[in-house]
């Protein structure tokens, strides 16, 4: 076998990796105005709502390109003061000595955001990456875990907007390059454990170039991969963790980890872990129900694409996109690859269904990062949003819409994409008709979803490298009916991460999960959202709690936020 | 001949010559000119190669080969927009040549699929016996969901080359996608038999056997998958692109290829030429040093690494190589200094901690070595060798509880390591003896 066009780390290949989208952008621009009759789904409200965050990616590279810069930084949607309104935490990447500190924004009654960073304890500087939110000591207040290039930090929520760094006291240590992270109760003991995905064993002194010496960010293949770390919560009032990475078996397979999703992939009721690896096969760690995991991505069909090739796996979206009763997984990839949709058929086995879903034969696609399945128009069918931005510089003409980024970062800018789902597993590209979300090129990274104004319409928060964070308010006209479910384990005083919620409405059973940890480097609204279409009421709500207990709750009118507490429903067993 | 006639003939000749001259002048003047390429900041060798190819185009402005060659050189050195322009001209002047639409298609498929597909289709049609463009097109069609056309392309290749493993792989993938598991198995097995260390067929075979609940077959394929890798299919056209690449990176690649083929002397010569051509390239010196070490010329290798260190004082690549070399000749103190320098810049560099531990142990500082190994395993928990050496050192110092734990970690990561098994057995026995006492 000879060296191939697509795999060699040499300029001939680099040209393919490094190309941008000049002509498709022109095509996009044409399309942006070709179907003006479709109403806008979003309006950008960051300025009007007081969200004035601008990402600091550190000094512009010269000679050596510092890889953490292009990986970007994430964000979290969390209600840290339990006032019922989502607040925002945004992460910086300027480095430990930078004046740019992570920012915490509190949402006021009028929907505006106030910068409450100073004195919150969350206003730290560093090469910030991902965020996970979870109540590690079951005190009813969500705590925050931050990953960085070279470390992690656990901030304990003290109440009244104050957080304390308890990393060392809690026994947490990860000197590697942490990226996405999430909380999951993998051993079902009622205490949230922690998963930290690590990217590569990076050597910042390595100089990489594309094409006859032009410097650029290194490809991850230049560095050894790193293992995903698992920290078990010892379960005490003062948070304490123990690193069980090796004991749990996660040390067996290092990878270039970027994305993570904890969910029950094999249907046994126990949470498994999917790790998206950049330029390597994904890892699917199946929970063996004894504190250990077994890697099964290849045989379950999630490691490679339809041609058996590993891809540049970045962000992960998960949702029930048809009436199958099983969730599908979507992972974003590089511009020269295809973002991939895997459907479950049967339970526990996945198949690349990208083409059948209409997500393959697109005019263009970018280098995808953050991605979410969400029913934006509440028609009962999940839609798909993803944000893009290159990882290798483009020598092609620059996108005019990214002018404010400056000449360096503009070369990495791409536009976002939005697809409308039909509820049967197929999608239609509506990006050209959505210029607010998809018309502005940027180096986008995290994409978080949540209902900021509790109006039943899902909103989006996107982060960019060296640019502003975008807050996209859902303005879909004539949205369908909806229901938002908050599921609380009363004995633990916290959101029941991992609970599966099934809503019966209008003759449809729709499923969603209490799980804020998906997409890329971010933590999302922990509540489950359901678009109900024309159904004005739900007939019943079923909850499969993380410990395997099933409860049924009474039906109710649509268009409200309901809080379900474990123990208050009617227990039932699934029919054999 | 009357004088008038003679004058008339002369005039006609003059007019003809002038017309021919004007025609030639117009012909030359209207010929396309090569694009301007900014080579500032690039290696002189790269700039020279581009300038030479541009000169050839100016000399033969209607030569498809000259334009194509310039396009290839531009592609190889990442001037994509200019390359596309040249290849379009090459196609114009040599429309029968498959290379030019193929290279353009490869360029465009990364950002404009609608423009790439006709180019790749044209290249496939022109390529004749060379199936690489057709197979590339077919794979692109699979990813784009154009399964009927992709199937037809794979089948067309198989009509001429019935054993082509790449075509069998493509068909196997398509049949699997369409739910025909039996037929998919046949094609994938054919690929696996032809290219046993290729990862893709084993991955798909494992997946199919899992679906069919054929446990032993699934396990066999998973075991083969572990030993296989992503390989690249032969493609004469893209290999030609590699061949026109110049500069340090190209020389280093060439040397690596030669070394892989066992042609170590030639590889060494290429690397020496690379250092001579680019004395300020620390990478060239590191590569040369590695090859010199393999050739047993340690003093020259060390000299190259010292020179590289002067160029890139903080480079982990340089310092790690130098440290290893210094350890080889027993200069543990200097080697430790190299690793310490790495750790000043990159405190979480597990390999540097590991080597530093070795130096410390050799210098009689066991406590320091243990501390370094603890940090190495903290930075990289999957570092089996570090757990093992740490276990051994702790056992030597009779810290058996921790030694046992470290050796257990090492075994968990490398269960077949008999040395660790024996060491763990000894430590565990000693622990139980101590406990029983």
Interface residues (C-beta under 8 A of the other chain):
Chain A: X1 X2 X3 X4 X5 X6 X7 X8 X10 X11 X12 X14 X15 X16 X17 X18 X19 X20 X21 X22 X23 X24 X27 X150 X173 X175 X176 X201 X203 X204 X205 X206 X207 X209 X210 X211 X212 X213 X214 X226 X227 X229 X243 X245 X246 X247 X249 X251 X252 X254 X281 X298 X299 X300 X301 X303 X304 X305 X306 X307 X308 X309 X310 X335 X336 X338 X349 X351 X352 X354 X355 X356 X360 X361 X362 X363 X364 X395 X396 X397
Chain B: X41 X42 X43 X46 X75 X76 X77 X78 X79 X80 X81 X83 X106 X107 X108 X109 X110 X111 X112 X113 X114 X115 X139 X142 X143 X144 X145 X146 X147 X169 X170 X173 X177 X195 X198 X199 X200 X201 X203 X204 X206 X207 X209 X210 X211 X218 X222 X225 X230 X231 X232 X233 X234 X235 X238 X239 X241 X242 X245 X246 X247 X248 X249 X250 X253 X257 X283 X312 X314 X315 X316 X317 X345 X346 X347 X348 X349 X350 X378 X379 X380 X381 X382 X409 X412 X413
